[in-house]
Amino acid sequence: MDALEKLKLLGPPTCFEPAEEVHAVGVRQAPGLADDLAGCVYHAVTPGGKRIALLKTLLTSACERDCFYCAFRQGRDVRRAAFSPDELARLFMQLHQQGIVEGIFLSSGVAGGGPNTEDRLIATAEILRRRYGFQGYIHLKIMPGAERDQVAAAMRLANRVSVNLEAPNTRRLQLLAPHKVFAEELLQRLRWIEELRHEMPGRGPSSTTQFVVGAAGESDLELLTTTEFLHRQVGLARAYFVAFVPVPGTPLENHPPTSPLREHRLSQSSFLLRDYGFTVEELPFDAEGNLPLEHDPKWVWALRELTNAPVEINTADRLTLLRVPGVGPKGAARLLEARRHGRLRELSDLRKLGIAADRAAPFILLDGRRPAYQPPLWPLTGRAD
């Protein structure tokens, strides 16, 4: 199997490992590379907001772990492949020099133990940086059981690093991956990343994690309690939620799939925790600890808390403005700036600032008055603000 054939096998599975905001794209054809790499190359937004063409791939699909949900679990009858670090770095630079890719996300199955696998991930990044002089974007996965010095080495090479927690706590992880250890193998690596970041110039690379949603019976409350802890205490930049999809030939093949809408509501709620000043106790969980699927969680909170206590747009502070549906961080900043030049009295004033005025209208006062507005046809569907 040549390197390009390996990439076509090892790239597409990374669609289950979110790492940046990505959208799959068709790849323009290049001389000698007529194969379609659309399942491997994505339009991605990096942590700094730059848009790049990102190559996503595994270093190997061989894995000694037996995670119940995973297509590459040990013992499953599936075609395997592996890159050497030199082989993958050389292929990446070939694609990069032809203008096809600008950065790389690199994960792997665990083969020969977590530390040995991490060594190969680090070696690939070292070849890119030191032999080829690549200065672009690299995201490296931290393997279960990777050593602290390896985490530090990965952070010196990468723009972003990530640890897959998969579940919100020890009990749930045992139902997904019985031979992974939540605190010692996984969470400790995120703690090390935060500690090491403080020792690095410019605060070092950002960190992310991902959760498999719906396969272990966990509630949204469990997931978001852990997410809040990670944001507040471990410096996590982003939590990703992946709706479970059963894979034939795994122990969970008959488990029902999780609604993508649940994934979406969890993501919305994680932004409320990270960017909007909400706490997990304020989120609108039902008696079982789950979010309503049909309603945007911020809108539900506002219906309960702001309907009879509307926010005065002309005097509210930033955190209070962020509680209003239709107002995000950028919108709140524009509102505060506009108030320096005069009072806001009409919904049209908000629209000029890029605020979703009709969405905000039921929950605000403009110069002491409730604005007249036409109720939207989609009051409870999922806008991010």
Secondary structure, 3 states (H helix, E strand, C coil): CCHHHHHHHHCHHHHHCCCCEEEECCCCCECCECCCCCCCEEEEECCCCCEEEEEEEECECCCCCCCCCCCCCCCCCCCCCECCHHHHHHHHHHHHHCCCCCEEEEECCCCCCHHHHHHHHHHHHHHHHHHCCCCCEEEEECCCCCCHHHHHHHHHHCCEEECCCECCCHHHHHHHCCCCCHHHHHHHHHHHHHHHHCCCHHHCCEEEEEEEECCCCCCHHHHHHHHHHHHHHCCCCEEEEEECCCCCCCCCCCCCCCCHHHHHHHHHHHHHHHHCCCCHHHCCCCCCCCCCCCCCHHHHHHHHHCCCCCEECCCCCHHHHCCCCCCCHHHHHHHHHHHCCCCCCCHHHHHHCCCCHHHHHHHEEECCECCCCCCCCCCCCCCCC
